Amino acid sequence: MTGCSKNGVPYPPKTAGESRVTMSHMMQPQDANPAGIVHGGVVMKHIDDAAGVVALRHTRCNVVTASIDRLDFHNPAFIGNLLSLKASLNLVGSTSMEVGVRVETEDLKTGEVRHTASAYLTFVALDDQFRPRPVPPLMLETDEEQRRNRQAQARRRVRLAEKTRETSCRTDPEACHAPQE
């Protein structure tokens, strides 16, 4: 068993604090281009890793990345910077979870900290046959967690509407060429 339930009984609700994680990595020459700027793909991998740890901690079972809803880069990271990722659970559905990740870069010589990137990722929990499985509910304890949950619910509604539109485009391609209001 992967730890998602005990004898078929799902775990009780868990708090966001139980799965929250901060991970840090020193940026090395292999992480960057010839100008010393860290590749976006390197930052993306660290974002996916941090979010995956949060999802795994919450479910205690196999999880996979289903989507990256939004990834915004704000400031570059450079060789020698400390890249810190703060990841937390924002929303839990029946089998999926949204994890928010904030990336900051610290210049260790000056102490300057810059907001480097932010992302929202959706993970799905899997059972032993790699099918989606229920996840523990999320208990919201703080006003900040409630705000993040409300924002995550709004993003989820947008994602589901886009998915519905994409599905209808496959069945009726002409309808998708009509002007949007």
Disulfide bonds with the S-S distance in Angstrom:
Cys4-Cys61 2.10
Cys169-Cys176 1.60
